[in-house]
């Protein structure tokens, strides 16, 4: 009898222990992002920012009125630069009148590393905008099999909207989820298939200062992409609303509330439709999107005529405070060399101070500097031309 009681007691304890283990396991699976946390993988910023990027200089695949230039020319012409406080930027040339139809020099940079998932935080000080202007911060699957390797557009717009548009382009079969209750943005189109020339599926930010002049006047802001097994999620905040954990580089996505955009795994598996992605930043003019929508935009004349006059291009400058990449601490997301793009040596161009800002340059306040740069670019009094240090 004593032996039987011992066996029964042991079985009860074992069952209880097993139930506890299963409960803990389920809890871990349901909340692994919170428990695992995020580890810093890469930080692209400051004077080493351009060391992490190659300069794309082939013909523009989006048929814009730009000629992307290689690294040495970009620095020599002042199209890739640092502000006086060491913040990197790129721009399209906007100080010379061109014959109508001639392409302007501009910059498109491509990260040397490709990322298969992670948490990507883009802190932007200034974004281009204006009639015919088409800036983008985006990610592209490695290889030449677009859209089958996937494309993720994090910051993008044409002309002068007030709201950022987030888009993905995929092979056939990926759709936006039928329910928009999980995100705050406005769904524009649902079919993400871009194989037959479609525009992909997009969600427009609900913030009126997530793009354009309003974004710049607000001191810039932060955009986030979270790419994990649950899908793709995106957030954006103006400078005054950036979460403290983001500023402290200790991100906690579960504390941020509903994303602006969600592309859920239930209707678009994130590791089926997206291969390892490189990060791209560029400033385009006209092209497939800005050119095709120009007539309906309310902008004067034609796009090609517009961009020939530098007086119309006072806001073609993109300034990047930082690009920071985190990966889950269990290592399920990874990074590797992009492999499909030519590698180049580190940045060797001159520091490019901003002209005609007087004493405001010397106050040493990053926040004040961002505000001054933003206002200056908006009203057109800042000249982002290259000035080699003596």
Order of alpha helices (4+ residues) and beta strands (2+ residues): alpha-alpha-beta-beta-beta-alpha-beta-beta-beta-beta-beta-beta-beta-beta-beta-beta-alpha-beta-beta-alpha-beta-beta-alpha-alpha-beta-beta-alpha
